[in-house]
Amino acid sequence: MPDPLENFLALLAAGRDNALLRFALGNEYLKHGDPVSAAGHLRRAVEFDPKYSAAWKLLGKALADAEAWNEALAAYQQGIAVAEARGDKQAAKEMTVFARRIGKRLGLESND
């Protein structure tokens, strides 16, 4: 069975660059345990489509997995704004939880 990552990379090499492909690549790199590569592709996904709340959420996860805490927090905050503007309450709620955890880790919020 072919590796989805290889298939997605072949599409990218063929010039099929877009937000959905970059999201898929980011997701596959996360599955392969490579959050730094994942974050690179997810950054491109949100450059293609700044209103792609799922990409912001996965970007935050990739950056958190890479322990790039400040960048992860910024991605989640941007994602929350996008999700709220689109009425995507569930995504906004999930990213708010993740952002709070990072904020606590960074000492930006009290532990009450």
N, CA, C and O atoms as a Tinker XYZ file with bonds, in Angstrom:
   448  protein
     1  N      0.852000   -1.195000    0.000000    73     2
     2  CA     0.000000    0.000000    0.000000    64     1     3
     3  C      0.887000    1.244000    0.000000    63     2     4     5
     4  O      1.784000    1.360000    0.834000    81     3
     5  N      0.647000    2.172000   -0.923000    73     3     6
     6  CA     1.503000    3.361000   -0.998000    64     5     7
     7  C      1.340000    4.261000    0.220000    63     6     8     9
     8  O      0.269000    4.351000    0.820000    81     7
     9  N      2.427000    4.914000    0.557000    73     7    10
    10  CA     2.440000    5.837000    1.693000    64     9    11
    11  C      1.738000    7.136000    1.273000    63    10    12    13
    12  O      2.121000    7.747000    0.275000    81    11
    13  N      0.714000    7.563000    2.028000    73    11    14
    14  CA     0.035000    8.821000    1.666000    64    13    15
    15  C      1.002000   10.005000    1.586000    63    14    16    17
    16  O      0.833000   10.891000    0.748000    81    15
    17  N      2.010000   10.021000    2.453000    73    15    18
    18  CA     2.968000   11.123000    2.435000    64    17    19
    19  C      3.664000   11.201000    1.082000    63    18    20    21
    20  O      3.819000   12.286000    0.522000    81    19
    21  N      4.081000   10.056000    0.560000    73    19    22
    22  CA     4.742000   10.039000   -0.749000    64    21    23
    23  C      3.795000   10.528000   -1.841000    63    22    24    25
    24  O      4.202000   11.273000   -2.732000    81    23
    25  N      2.540000   10.110000   -1.769000    73    23    26
    26  CA     1.549000   10.559000   -2.758000    64    25    27
    27  C      1.355000   12.070000   -2.700000    63    26    28    29
    28  O      1.304000   12.733000   -3.736000    81    27
    29  N      1.247000   12.616000   -1.486000    73    27    30
    30  CA     1.054000   14.060000   -1.342000    64    29    31
    31  C      2.280000   14.828000   -1.831000    63    30    32    33
    32  O      2.148000   15.872000   -2.470000    81    31
    33  N      3.470000   14.310000   -1.531000    73    31    34
    34  CA     4.700000   14.968000   -1.988000    64    33    35
    35  C      4.788000   14.936000   -3.512000    63    34    36    37
    36  O      5.275000   15.884000   -4.127000    81    35
    37  N      4.317000   13.845000   -4.124000    73    35    38
    38  CA     4.306000   13.761000   -5.584000    64    37    39
    39  C      3.353000   14.806000   -6.176000    63    38    40    41
    40  O      3.670000   15.432000   -7.187000    81    39
    41  N      2.202000   14.992000   -5.555000    73    39    42
    42  CA     1.271000   16.025000   -6.015000    64    41    43
    43  C      1.903000   17.408000   -5.909000    63    42    44    45
    44  O      1.763000   18.237000   -6.808000    81    43
    45  N      2.591000   17.644000   -4.811000    73    43    46
    46  CA     3.251000   18.937000   -4.614000    64    45    47
    47  C      4.321000   19.150000   -5.685000    63    46    48    49
    48  O      4.425000   20.231000   -6.265000    81    47
    49  N      5.116000   18.102000   -5.940000    73    47    50
    50  CA     6.165000   18.190000   -6.953000    64    49    51
    51  C      5.588000   18.441000   -8.342000    63    50    52    53
    52  O      6.235000   19.047000   -9.196000    81    51
    53  N      4.359000   17.966000   -8.556000    73    51    54
    54  CA     3.696000   18.155000   -9.850000    64    53    55
    55  C      3.073000   19.546000   -9.977000    63    54    56    57
    56  O      2.466000   19.862000  -11.000000    81    55
    57  N      3.217000   20.363000   -8.959000    73    55    58
    58  CA     2.717000   21.735000   -9.031000    64    57    59
    59  C      1.312000   21.932000   -8.511000    63    58    60    61
    60  O      0.701000   22.971000   -8.758000    81    59
    61  N      0.788000   20.955000   -7.796000    73    59    62
    62  CA    -0.584000   21.037000   -7.284000    64    61    63
    63  C     -0.622000   21.657000   -5.888000    63    62    64    65
    64  O     -1.223000   21.088000   -4.977000    81    63
    65  N      0.000000   22.791000   -5.715000    73    63    66
    66  CA     0.141000   23.404000   -4.397000    64    65    67
    67  C     -1.124000   24.174000   -4.029000    63    66    68    69
    68  O     -1.541000   25.078000   -4.753000    81    67
    69  N     -1.735000   23.808000   -2.890000    73    67    70
    70  CA    -2.898000   24.534000   -2.398000    64    69    71
    71  C     -3.068000   24.262000   -0.899000    63    70    72    73
    72  O     -2.344000   23.452000   -0.321000    81    71
    73  N     -4.018000   24.937000   -0.289000    73    71    74
    74  CA    -4.213000   24.845000    1.163000    64    73    75
    75  C     -4.531000   23.420000    1.606000    63    74    76    77
    76  O     -3.987000   22.942000    2.601000    81    75
    77  N     -5.407000   22.742000    0.874000    73    75    78
    78  CA    -5.810000   21.389000    1.273000    64    77    79
    79  C     -4.641000   20.412000    1.194000    63    78    80    81
    80  O     -4.474000   19.578000    2.084000    81    79
    81  N     -3.833000   20.505000    0.141000    73    79    82
    82  CA    -2.666000   19.626000    0.022000    64    81    83
    83  C     -1.676000   19.905000    1.147000    63    82    84    85
    84  O     -1.129000   18.974000    1.738000    81    83
    85  N     -1.446000   21.165000    1.440000    73    83    86
    86  CA    -0.509000   21.506000    2.526000    64    85    87
    87  C     -1.045000   21.031000    3.873000    63    86    88    89
    88  O     -0.273000   20.587000    4.723000    81    87
    89  N     -2.353000   21.121000    4.075000    73    87    90
    90  CA    -2.955000   20.601000    5.305000    64    89    91
    91  C     -2.719000   19.093000    5.395000    63    90    92    93
    92  O     -2.324000   18.583000    6.444000    81    91
    93  N     -2.962000   18.385000    4.294000    73    91    94
    94  CA    -2.766000   16.932000    4.272000    64    93    95
    95  C     -1.305000   16.575000    4.542000    63    94    96    97
    96  O     -1.022000   15.639000    5.289000    81    95
    97  N     -0.385000   17.312000    3.942000    73    95    98
    98  CA     1.040000   17.069000    4.187000    64    97    99
    99  C      1.389000   17.296000    5.655000    63    98   100   101
   100  O      2.098000   16.496000    6.265000    81    99
   101  N      0.887000   18.391000    6.213000    73    99   102
   102  CA     1.148000   18.675000    7.625000    64   101   103
   103  C      0.626000   17.562000    8.513000    63   102   104   105
   104  O      1.303000   17.144000    9.452000    81   103
   105  N     -0.558000   17.087000    8.227000    73   103   106
   106  CA    -1.166000   16.013000    9.000000    64   105   107
   107  C     -0.327000   14.738000    8.898000    63   106   108   109
   108  O     -0.095000   14.064000    9.902000    81   107
   109  N      0.124000   14.409000    7.697000    73   107   110
   110  CA     0.939000   13.196000    7.507000    64   109   111
   111  C      2.293000   13.311000    8.214000    63   110   112   113
   112  O      2.760000   12.347000    8.822000    81   111
   113  N      2.917000   14.481000    8.134000    73   111   114
   114  CA     4.191000   14.654000    8.835000    64   113   115
   115  C      4.011000   14.517000   10.344000    63   114   116   117
   116  O      4.889000   13.990000   11.027000    81   115
   117  N      2.883000   14.986000   10.867000    73   115   118
   118  CA     2.607000   14.784000   12.296000    64   117   119
   119  C      2.491000   13.295000   12.610000    63   118   120   121
   120  O      3.028000   12.825000   13.613000    81   119
   121  N      1.791000   12.555000   11.752000    73   119   122
   122  CA     1.659000   11.111000   11.955000    64   121   123
   123  C      3.016000   10.416000   11.918000    63   122   124   125
   124  O      3.221000    9.399000   12.581000    81   123
   125  N      3.941000   10.971000   11.138000    73   123   126
   126  CA     5.287000   10.399000   11.018000    64   125   127
   127  C      6.226000   10.915000   12.118000    63   126   128   129
   128  O      7.414000   10.593000   12.119000    81   127
   129  N      5.695000   11.713000   13.049000    73   127   130
   130  CA     6.506000   12.205000   14.159000    64   129   131
   131  C      7.464000   13.318000   13.793000    63   130   132   133
   132  O      8.505000   13.469000   14.432000    81   131
   133  N      7.137000   14.098000   12.780000    73   131   134
   134  CA     7.992000   15.203000   12.331000    64   133   135
   135  C      7.215000   16.521000   12.415000    63   134   136   137
   136  O      6.751000   17.035000   11.398000    81   135
   137  N      7.074000   17.070000   13.636000    73   135   138
   138  CA     6.261000   18.287000   13.782000    64   137   139
   139  C      6.866000   19.518000   13.124000    63   138   140   141
   140  O      6.136000   20.439000   12.756000    81   139
   141  N      8.199000   19.552000   12.966000    73   139   142
   142  CA     8.820000   20.724000   12.341000    64   141   143
   143  C      8.442000   20.792000   10.863000    63   142   144   145
   144  O      8.066000   21.854000   10.367000    81   143
   145  N      8.541000   19.663000   10.158000    73   143   146
   146  CA     8.119000   19.635000    8.749000    64   145   147
   147  C      6.622000   19.898000    8.642000    63   146   148   149
   148  O      6.173000   20.609000    7.743000    81   147
   149  N      5.852000   19.323000    9.565000    73   147   150
   150  CA     4.403000   19.539000    9.573000    64   149   151
   151  C      4.097000   21.028000    9.679000    63   150   152   153
   152  O      3.268000   21.550000    8.934000    81   151
   153  N      4.760000   21.702000   10.594000    73   151   154
   154  CA     4.506000   23.131000   10.800000    64   153   155
   155  C      4.805000   23.944000    9.546000    63   154   156   157
   156  O      4.083000   24.889000    9.229000    81   155
   157  N      5.861000   23.583000    8.838000    73   155   158
   158  CA     6.194000   24.295000    7.601000    64   157   159
   159  C      5.067000   24.205000    6.584000    63   158   160   161
   160  O      4.695000   25.206000    5.971000    81   159
   161  N      4.529000   23.012000    6.406000    73   159   162
   162  CA     3.434000   22.838000    5.448000    64   161   163
   163  C      2.153000   23.505000    5.933000    63   162   164   165
   164  O      1.410000   24.079000    5.137000    81   163
   165  N      1.896000   23.434000    7.221000    73   163   166
   166  CA     0.680000   24.054000    7.759000    64   165   167
   167  C      0.749000   25.576000    7.698000    63   166   168   169
   168  O     -0.274000   26.238000    7.522000    81   167
   169  N      1.935000   26.125000    7.839000    73   167   170
   170  CA     2.084000   27.577000    7.657000    64   169   171
   171  C      1.701000   27.963000    6.238000    63   170   172   173
   172  O      1.027000   28.969000    6.017000    81   171
   173  N      2.140000   27.147000    5.269000    73   171   174
   174  CA     1.772000   27.417000    3.873000    64   173   175
   175  C      0.261000   27.280000    3.681000    63   174   176   177
   176  O     -0.342000   28.047000    2.931000    81   175
   177  N     -0.349000   26.308000    4.356000    73   175   178
   178  CA    -1.805000   26.129000    4.227000    64   177   179
   179  C     -2.540000   27.393000    4.653000    63   178   180   181
   180  O     -3.472000   27.826000    3.975000    81   179
   181  N     -2.129000   27.990000    5.772000    73   179   182
   182  CA    -2.837000   29.196000    6.244000    64   181   183
   183  C     -2.430000   30.434000    5.441000    63   182   184   185
   184  O     -3.152000   31.431000    5.437000    81   183
   185  N     -1.283000   30.378000    4.762000    73   183   186
   186  CA    -0.958000   31.465000    3.833000    64   185   187
   187  C     -1.899000   31.402000    2.626000    63   186   188   189
   188  O     -2.395000   32.429000    2.164000    81   187
   189  N     -2.140000   30.188000    2.120000    73   187   190
   190  CA    -3.081000   30.010000    1.009000    64   189   191
   191  C     -4.492000   30.414000    1.423000    63   190   192   193
   192  O     -5.199000   31.084000    0.670000    81   191
   193  N     -4.900000   30.004000    2.623000    73   191   194
   194  CA    -6.268000   30.265000    3.087000    64   193   195
   195  C     -6.239000   30.666000    4.562000    63   194   196   197
   196  O     -6.335000   29.813000    5.444000    81   195
   197  N     -6.105000   31.978000    4.826000    73   195   198
   198  CA    -6.018000   32.453000    6.210000    64   197   199
   199  C     -7.269000   32.162000    7.045000    63   198   200   201
   200  O     -7.238000   32.313000    8.266000    81   199
   201  N     -8.359000   31.750000    6.410000    73   199   202
   202  CA    -9.597000   31.462000    7.144000    64   201   203
   203  C     -9.809000   29.966000    7.359000    63   202   204   205
   204  O    -10.921000   29.544000    7.678000    81   203
   205  N     -8.778000   29.167000    7.192000    73   203   206
   206  CA    -8.833000   27.711000    7.304000    64   205   207
   207  C     -8.594000   27.335000    8.768000    63   206   208   209
   208  O     -7.465000   27.050000    9.167000    81   207
   209  N     -9.669000   27.338000    9.565000    73   207   210
   210  CA    -9.524000   27.149000   11.011000    64   209   211
   211  C     -8.906000   25.800000   11.368000    63   210   212   213
   212  O     -8.140000   25.712000   12.328000    81   211
   213  N     -9.224000   24.749000   10.615000    73   211   214
   214  CA    -8.637000   23.435000   10.917000    64   213   215
   215  C     -7.112000   23.460000   10.721000    63   214   216   217
   216  O     -6.378000   22.800000   11.456000    81   215
   217  N     -6.654000   24.214000    9.742000    73   215   218
   218  CA    -5.209000   24.324000    9.515000    64   217   219
   219  C     -4.539000   25.096000   10.651000    63   218   220   221
   220  O     -3.438000   24.742000   11.074000    81   219
   221  N     -5.190000   26.138000   11.143000    73   219   222
   222  CA    -4.643000   26.877000   12.289000    64   221   223
   223  C     -4.536000   25.957000   13.504000    63   222   224   225
   224  O     -3.543000   25.984000   14.231000    81   223
   225  N     -5.568000   25.148000   13.713000    73   223   226
   226  CA    -5.576000   24.236000   14.855000    64   225   227
   227  C     -4.441000   23.219000   14.744000    63   226   228   229
   228  O     -3.733000   22.969000   15.720000    81   227
   229  N     -4.267000   22.637000   13.567000    73   227   230
   230  CA    -3.208000   21.645000   13.386000    64   229   231
   231  C     -1.829000   22.302000   13.439000    63   230   232   233
   232  O     -0.870000   21.696000   13.918000    81   231
   233  N     -1.728000   23.540000   12.949000    73   231   234
   234  CA    -0.464000   24.279000   13.049000    64   233   235
   235  C     -0.105000   24.482000   14.520000    63   234   236   237
   236  O      1.044000   24.285000   14.913000    81   235
   237  N     -1.078000   24.871000   15.323000    73   235   238
   238  CA    -0.822000   25.024000   16.757000    64   237   239
   239  C     -0.331000   23.727000   17.376000    63   238   240   241
   240  O      0.596000   23.736000   18.186000    81   239
   241  N     -0.943000   22.612000   17.003000    73   239   242
   242  CA    -0.536000   21.308000   17.519000    64   241   243
   243  C      0.887000   20.969000   17.086000    63   242   244   245
   244  O      1.699000   20.528000   17.899000    81   243
   245  N      1.186000   21.175000   15.807000    73   243   246
   246  CA     2.530000   20.873000   15.304000    64   245   247
   247  C      3.583000   21.694000   16.044000    63   246   248   249
   248  O      4.628000   21.172000   16.433000    81   247
   249  N      3.302000   22.975000   16.235000    73   247   250
   250  CA     4.260000   23.839000   16.933000    64   249   251
   251  C      4.393000   23.444000   18.400000    63   250   252   253
   252  O      5.489000   23.489000   18.959000    81   251
   253  N      3.282000   23.057000   19.024000    73   251   254
   254  CA     3.352000   22.587000   20.411000    64   253   255
   255  C      4.153000   21.289000   20.487000    63   254   256   257
   256  O      4.966000   21.117000   21.395000    81   255
   257  N      3.932000   20.377000   19.543000    73   255   258
   258  CA     4.693000   19.128000   19.518000    64   257   259
   259  C      6.181000   19.385000   19.327000    63   258   260   261
   260  O      7.019000   18.626000   19.815000    81   259
   261  N      6.510000   20.480000   18.601000    73   259   262
   262  CA     7.906000   20.866000   18.390000    64   261   263
   263  C      8.434000   21.708000   19.558000    63   262   264   265
   264  O      9.583000   22.149000   19.544000    81   263
   265  N      7.587000   21.925000   20.562000    73   263   266
   266  CA     7.901000   22.727000   21.748000    64   265   267
   267  C      8.243000   24.171000   21.406000    63   266   268   269
   268  O      9.034000   24.816000   22.095000    81   267
   269  N      7.637000   24.668000   20.334000    73   267   270
   270  CA     7.734000   26.080000   19.963000    64   269   271
   271  C      6.513000   26.772000   20.577000    63   270   272   273
   272  O      5.575000   27.161000   19.880000    81   271
   273  N      6.561000   26.911000   21.905000    73   271   274
   274  CA     5.378000   27.307000   22.670000    64   273   275
   275  C      4.812000   28.653000   22.276000    63   274   276   277
   276  O      3.600000   28.776000   22.099000    81   275
   277  N      5.652000   29.672000   22.133000    73   275   278
   278  CA     5.140000   31.005000   21.786000    64   277   279
   279  C      4.492000   31.014000   20.411000    63   278   280   281
   280  O      3.448000   31.636000   20.212000    81   279
   281  N      5.114000   30.319000   19.461000    73   279   282
   282  CA     4.545000   30.235000   18.118000    64   281   283
   283  C      3.239000   29.443000   18.136000    63   282   284   285
   284  O      2.283000   29.799000   17.447000    81   283
   285  N      3.203000   28.378000   18.920000    73   283   286
   286  CA     1.978000   27.575000   19.025000    64   285   287
   287  C      0.844000   28.417000   19.595000    63   286   288   289
   288  O     -0.281000   28.375000   19.097000    81   287
   289  N      1.145000   29.178000   20.638000    73   287   290
   290  CA     0.133000   30.040000   21.241000    64   289   291
   291  C     -0.386000   31.057000   20.222000    63   290   292   293
   292  O     -1.591000   31.290000   20.129000    81   291
   293  N      0.522000   31.654000   19.467000    73   291   294
   294  CA     0.116000   32.634000   18.451000    64   293   295
   295  C     -0.758000   31.980000   17.384000    63   294   296   297
   296  O     -1.741000   32.576000   16.943000    81   295
   297  N     -0.412000   30.759000   16.961000    73   295   298
   298  CA    -1.216000   30.055000   15.957000    64   297   299
   299  C     -2.606000   29.768000   16.504000    63   298   300   301
   300  O     -3.603000   29.969000   15.811000    81   299
   301  N     -2.676000   29.300000   17.742000    73   299   302
   302  CA    -3.993000   29.036000   18.339000    64   301   303
   303  C     -4.808000   30.320000   18.453000    63   302   304   305
   304  O     -6.007000   30.319000   18.173000    81   303
   305  N     -4.171000   31.414000   18.862000    73   303   306
   306  CA    -4.904000   32.677000   19.000000    64   305   307
   307  C     -5.455000   33.142000   17.653000    63   306   308   309
   308  O     -6.590000   33.612000   17.567000    81   307
   309  N     -4.649000   33.008000   16.610000    73   307   310
   310  CA    -5.115000   33.368000   15.273000    64   309   311
   311  C     -6.245000   32.430000   14.848000    63   310   312   313
   312  O     -7.245000   32.862000   14.274000    81   311
   313  N     -6.070000   31.154000   15.137000    73   311   314
   314  CA    -7.092000   30.169000   14.791000    64   313   315
   315  C     -8.403000   30.415000   15.508000    63   314   316   317
   316  O     -9.474000   30.240000   14.928000    81   315
   317  N     -8.327000   30.820000   16.763000    73   315   318
   318  CA    -9.539000   31.127000   17.532000    64   317   319
   319  C    -10.287000   32.289000   16.869000    63   318   320   321
   320  O    -11.505000   32.241000   16.702000    81   319
   321  N     -9.541000   33.325000   16.498000    73   319   322
   322  CA   -10.165000   34.492000   15.850000    64   321   323
   323  C    -10.837000   34.084000   14.536000    63   322   324   325
   324  O    -11.950000   34.517000   14.235000    81   323
   325  N    -10.152000   33.253000   13.766000    73   323   326
   326  CA   -10.706000   32.787000   12.487000    64   325   327
   327  C    -11.955000   31.936000   12.724000    63   326   328   329
   328  O    -12.981000   32.129000   12.072000    81   327
   329  N    -11.856000   31.002000   13.658000    73   327   330
   330  CA   -12.987000   30.101000   13.929000    64   329   331
   331  C    -14.203000   30.877000   14.426000    63   330   332   333
   332  O    -15.329000   30.617000   14.003000    81   331
   333  N    -13.968000   31.835000   15.330000    73   331   334
   334  CA   -15.081000   32.638000   15.844000    64   333   335
   335  C    -15.723000   33.452000   14.724000    63   334   336   337
   336  O    -16.947000   33.563000   14.663000    81   335
   337  N    -14.904000   34.021000   13.837000    73   335   338
   338  CA   -15.434000   34.825000   12.730000    64   337   339
   339  C    -16.259000   33.956000   11.779000    63   338   340   341
   340  O    -17.204000   34.445000   11.160000    81   339
   341  N    -15.914000   32.687000   11.661000    73   339   342
   342  CA   -16.635000   31.766000   10.772000    64   341   343
   343  C    -17.791000   31.066000   11.477000    63   342   344   345
   344  O    -18.548000   30.334000   10.841000    81   343
   345  N    -17.935000   31.281000   12.782000    73   343   346
   346  CA   -19.002000   30.620000   13.525000    64   345   347
   347  C    -18.699000   29.169000   13.850000    63   346   348   349
   348  O    -19.601000   28.391000   14.160000    81   347
   349  N    -17.418000   28.807000   13.776000    73   347   350
   350  CA   -16.979000   27.437000   14.058000    64   349   351
   351  C    -16.689000   27.329000   15.557000    63   350   352   353
   352  O    -15.537000   27.349000   15.991000    81   351
   353  N    -17.773000   27.212000   16.331000    73   351   354
   354  CA   -17.653000   27.270000   17.794000    64   353   355
   355  C    -16.827000   26.128000   18.373000    63   354   356   357
   356  O    -16.051000   26.340000   19.306000    81   355
   357  N    -16.982000   24.922000   17.835000    73   355   358
   358  CA   -16.253000   23.774000   18.375000    64   357   359
   359  C    -14.747000   23.946000   18.201000    63   358   360   361
   360  O    -13.986000   23.713000   19.140000    81   359
   361  N    -14.313000   24.349000   17.022000    73   359   362
   362  CA   -12.879000   24.554000   16.779000    64   361   363
   363  C    -12.347000   25.665000   17.679000    63   362   364   365
   364  O    -11.249000   25.550000   18.225000    81   363
   365  N    -13.117000   26.737000   17.836000    73   363   366
   366  CA   -12.686000   27.839000   18.690000    64   365   367
   367  C    -12.543000   27.365000   20.137000    63   366   368   369
   368  O    -11.590000   27.723000   20.830000    81   367
   369  N    -13.509000   26.552000   20.580000    73   367   370
   370  CA   -13.476000   26.047000   21.949000    64   369   371
   371  C    -12.243000   25.160000   22.171000    63   370   372   373
   372  O    -11.541000   25.299000   23.173000    81   371
   373  N    -11.990000   24.255000   21.233000    73   371   374
   374  CA   -10.837000   23.359000   21.362000    64   373   375
   375  C     -9.527000   24.136000   21.381000    63   374   376   377
   376  O     -8.656000   23.877000   22.211000    81   375
   377  N     -9.392000   25.093000   20.462000    73   375   378
   378  CA    -8.151000   25.875000   20.419000    64   377   379
   379  C     -7.990000   26.736000   21.667000    63   378   380   381
   380  O     -6.867000   26.978000   22.110000    81   379
   381  N     -9.104000   27.203000   22.242000    73   379   382
   382  CA    -9.031000   27.985000   23.478000    64   381   383
   383  C     -8.458000   27.132000   24.609000    63   382   384   385
   384  O     -7.640000   27.611000   25.395000    81   383
   385  N     -8.880000   25.881000   24.693000    73   383   386
   386  CA    -8.354000   24.966000   25.716000    64   385   387
   387  C     -6.848000   24.773000   25.525000    63   386   388   389
   388  O     -6.081000   24.856000   26.485000    81   387
   389  N     -6.427000   24.515000   24.278000    73   387   390
   390  CA    -5.007000   24.291000   24.002000    64   389   391
   391  C     -4.194000   25.553000   24.285000    63   390   392   393
   392  O     -3.093000   25.479000   24.831000    81   391
   393  N     -4.741000   26.709000   23.911000    73   391   394
   394  CA    -4.043000   27.978000   24.134000    64   393   395
   395  C     -3.887000   28.246000   25.634000    63   394   396   397
   396  O     -2.843000   28.728000   26.074000    81   395
   397  N     -4.923000   27.934000   26.415000    73   395   398
   398  CA    -4.828000   28.128000   27.869000    64   397   399
   399  C     -3.732000   27.254000   28.471000    63   398   400   401
   400  O     -2.967000   27.700000   29.326000    81   399
   401  N     -3.665000   26.008000   28.014000    73   399   402
   402  CA    -2.624000   25.107000   28.527000    64   401   403
   403  C     -1.234000   25.657000   28.242000    63   402   404   405
   404  O     -0.353000   25.618000   29.100000    81   403
   405  N     -1.046000   26.165000   27.042000    73   403   406
   406  CA     0.257000   26.737000   26.693000    64   405   407
   407  C      0.502000   28.006000   27.492000    63   406   408   409
   408  O      1.612000   28.237000   27.971000    81   407
   409  N     -0.532000   28.829000   27.638000    73   407   410
   410  CA    -0.399000   30.043000   28.435000    64   409   411
   411  C      0.032000   29.742000   29.857000    63   410   412   413
   412  O      0.883000   30.437000   30.413000    81   411
   413  N     -0.549000   28.714000   30.446000    73   411   414
   414  CA    -0.153000   28.304000   31.803000    64   413   415
   415  C      1.290000   27.825000   31.815000    63   414   416   417
   416  O      2.055000   28.158000   32.721000    81   415
   417  N      1.656000   27.048000   30.813000    73   415   418
   418  CA     3.021000   26.531000   30.706000    64   417   419
   419  C      4.024000   27.686000   30.633000    63   418   420   421
   420  O      5.114000   27.612000   31.201000    81   419
   421  N      3.640000   28.747000   29.929000    73   419   422
   422  CA     4.519000   29.904000   29.767000    64   421   423
   423  C      4.407000   30.897000   30.929000    63   422   424   425
   424  O      5.112000   31.905000   30.963000    81   423
   425  N      3.520000   30.600000   31.873000    73   423   426
   426  CA     3.342000   31.484000   33.013000    64   425   427
   427  C      2.561000   32.743000   32.679000    63   426   428   429
   428  O      2.670000   33.755000   33.372000    81   427
   429  N      1.766000   32.673000   31.606000    73   427   430
   430  CA     1.006000   33.846000   31.174000    64   429   431
   431  C     -0.352000   33.939000   31.845000    63   430   432   433
   432  O     -1.000000   34.984000   31.805000    81   431
   433  N     -0.789000   32.828000   32.471000    73   431   434
   434  CA    -2.091000   32.814000   33.146000    64   433   435
   435  C     -1.892000   32.306000   34.556000    63   434   436   437
   436  O     -0.981000   31.527000   34.837000    81   435
   437  N     -2.756000   32.759000   35.428000    73   435   438
   438  CA    -2.709000   32.245000   36.791000    64   437   439
   439  C     -3.271000   30.828000   36.812000    63   438   440   441
   440  O     -3.994000   30.430000   35.899000    81   439
   441  N     -2.944000   30.082000   37.833000    73   439   442
   442  CA    -3.398000   28.696000   37.946000    64   441   443
   443  C     -4.659000   28.554000   38.757000    63   442   444   445
   444  O     -4.819000   27.560000   39.465000    81   443
   445  N     -5.560000   29.509000   38.680000    73   443   446
   446  CA    -6.790000   29.410000   39.471000    64   445   447
   447  C     -7.815000   28.505000   38.867000    63   446   448
   448  O     -8.896000   28.333000   39.432000    81   447
